[in-house]
Amino acid sequence: MKKVLIVGASGATGKLLVQQLLQQDIKVVAIVRATSTFSQANDIQPNLDLIRANISDMSEDDLAICLEGCDAVLSCLGHKLTFKGMFGKPRLLVTNTIEKISRILESIDADKKVKIILMNTTGNSNRDIPEKPPLSQLFVISLLRLLLPPHVDNEEAADFLRLHVGQTHKCIEWVAVRPDGLTDEDNVSEYDIHPSPTRNPIFDAGSTSRINVANFMSNLVVNSDLWDTWKGKMPVIYNHA
Ligand SMILES: NC(=O)c1ccc[n+]([C@@H]2O[C@H](COP(=O)([O-])OP(=O)(O)OC[C@H]3O[C@@H](n4cnc5c(N)ncnc54)[C@H](OP(=O)(O)O)[C@@H]3O)[C@@H](O)[C@H]2O)c1
């Protein structure tokens, strides 16, 4: 049975991802803050191990125990859309978490390849391939970089995967999933995956339902062909129009 660790499991997408993973018969270790609204009903699911802790405060030793035997680590972390969430600490919540997890993975099992699957955003370009956003988009993104720390966090987390994990962490493979404007739907629907955005994420955003993001991320855990297609890349996901 596959085993995964998920951070940001209590978020709008994270909760759906936990359900998708459990439905695929995957053992899930989910780290959620003590204050989070993650439903108590989830505590009694047999393949779910709920760890009540703040990922930023966890020691590397405690996190290493959670990571033991994991085939993948999935992140749906994101900053709360409140003043404190956007401008308070930790400003690099996602980046610091991915760095910490990568450090631990590298130290605990050098032979086994572990997948890191990061929920990212179409607002972030993949600078490994020639993505050429229009000037208007580049202008707005530059402003977001100055004004919104969460945007910088999303960029730096993906940069860490591209520039460090891809080059130096031999036991880790990664995918950064880029949804466009997030929406909430009850059921998985048809969706399309592209190597790069096909729409302008600022001025002509498409929509991506969170449950489709969760479905794609969980499929990346179990489907080795899908993994081989997207590993080391930043696939963009849109609901099928
Ligand atoms: N909004 C969009 O249209 C859009 C589009 C593309 C991509 N994205 C990206 O998608 C990601 C997830 O989106 P979402 O809507 O599912 O997010 P969400 O519902 O806000 O969930 C965020 C998760 O991060 C956790 N978290 C927030 N601050 C934390 C902190 N200081 N310490 C520990 N955990 C913390 C939350 O825990 P608690 O439950 O305890 O608060 C929750 O589990 C974000 O990175 C966002 O940038 C968003």
The ligand as a Gaussian input file, in Angstrom:
#p B3LYP/6-31G(d) Opt

LIG

0 1
 N       -7.143000      31.271000      -5.171000
 C       -6.839000      30.884000      -6.380000
 O       -7.584000      31.097000      -7.353000
 C       -5.558000      30.123000      -6.633000
 C       -5.240000      29.791000      -7.922000
 C       -4.124000      29.017000      -8.155000
 C       -3.347000      28.589000      -7.104000
 N       -3.639000      28.936000      -5.822000
 C       -2.761000      28.414000      -4.742000
 O       -3.360000      27.223000      -4.247000
 C       -2.888000      26.951000      -2.933000
 C       -3.995000      26.373000      -2.051000
 O       -5.245000      27.009000      -2.262000
 P       -6.501000      26.699000      -1.294000
 O       -7.574000      27.630000      -1.709000
 O       -6.774000      25.249000      -1.226000
 O       -5.880000      27.178000       0.120000
 P       -6.560000      27.328000       1.566000
 O       -7.947000      26.791000       1.607000
 O       -6.347000      28.730000       2.041000
 O       -5.634000      26.334000       2.451000
 C       -4.389000      26.742000       2.901000
 C       -3.777000      25.656000       3.759000
 O       -2.540000      26.147000       4.286000
 C       -2.577000      26.093000       5.722000
 N       -1.877000      27.242000       6.300000
 C       -2.108000      28.553000       6.033000
 N       -1.281000      29.328000       6.776000
 C       -0.534000      28.479000       7.529000
 C        0.485000      28.663000       8.492000
 N        0.932000      29.882000       8.831000
 N        1.026000      27.578000       9.070000
 C        0.609000      26.326000       8.744000
 N       -0.360000      26.077000       7.827000
 C       -0.931000      27.151000       7.229000
 C       -4.049000      26.149000       6.093000
 O       -4.198000      25.620000       7.387000
 P       -5.445000      26.053000       8.352000
 O       -6.628000      25.278000       7.869000
 O       -4.990000      25.646000       9.700000
 O       -5.606000      27.528000       8.208000
 C       -4.637000      25.276000       4.984000
 O       -4.427000      23.924000       5.279000
 C       -2.285000      28.271000      -2.468000
 O       -0.853000      28.113000      -2.464000
 C       -2.647000      29.290000      -3.522000
 O       -1.629000      30.252000      -3.716000
 C       -4.748000      29.672000      -5.566000

